[in-house]
Every structure is written in structure tokens, then in C-alpha cells.
Amino acid sequence: MVFLDLNTHVPDLDDDSAFRLVMDVAAGRADVQEIADRLCITPR
């Protein structure tokens, strides 16, 4: 998330969705494509 902010992009996630995403990544339950799909990144 910090990387996106530093590169002027904003993920379209509420706090609960962001938390679940981070926990799924940490537990190895999300692959790269799923992470990209769930971030819904938009430029600032």
C-alpha cells in the first residue's frame, strides 16, 4: 500500500478489505492475479 501511495496511485479499498487482503497475502492464500484484482488501483 505504501508503494502505491509513493507512486501516486490509490487502491480502492475500505479498511476492512485492505486488512483482509494483507492477511490473505501473509497467509499465502492470494496469488498475484488475485491481489491485482482486489486492489482496484487508480491513479491520483
C-alpha positions in Angstrom: 0.0 0.0 0.0 2.8 2.4 0.8 4.4 1.6 -2.6 1.2 2.6 -4.3 1.0 5.8 -2.4 4.6 6.7 -3.1 3.9 6.2 -6.8 0.8 8.3 -6.8 -1.7 5.5 -7.1 -4.7 4.9 -4.8 -6.2 1.5 -4.0 -10.0 1.5 -4.0 -10.3 -0.4 -0.7 -12.0 0.3 2.6 -10.1 -0.5 5.8 -11.7 -4.0 6.2 -11.0 -5.0 2.7 -7.4 -3.8 3.0 -6.9 -5.8 6.2 -8.4 -8.9 4.7 -6.1 -8.6 1.6 -3.0 -8.1 3.7 -3.9 -11.1 5.9 -4.6 -13.3 2.8 -1.3 -12.4 1.3 0.5 -13.0 4.5 -1.1 -16.4 4.9 -0.3 -17.3 1.2 -4.0 -17.5 0.2 -3.8 -14.9 -2.6 -1.8 -15.2 -5.8 -0.5 -12.2 -7.8 -3.6 -12.0 -10.1 -6.0 -12.1 -7.1 -4.0 -9.3 -5.4 -4.1 -7.2 -8.5 -7.9 -7.7 -8.9 -8.6 -6.9 -5.3 -6.6 -3.7 -5.2 -8.6 -1.9 -8.0 -5.8 0.7 -8.4 -6.5 4.1 -9.8 -4.0 7.0 -10.5 -4.3 10.0 -8.3 
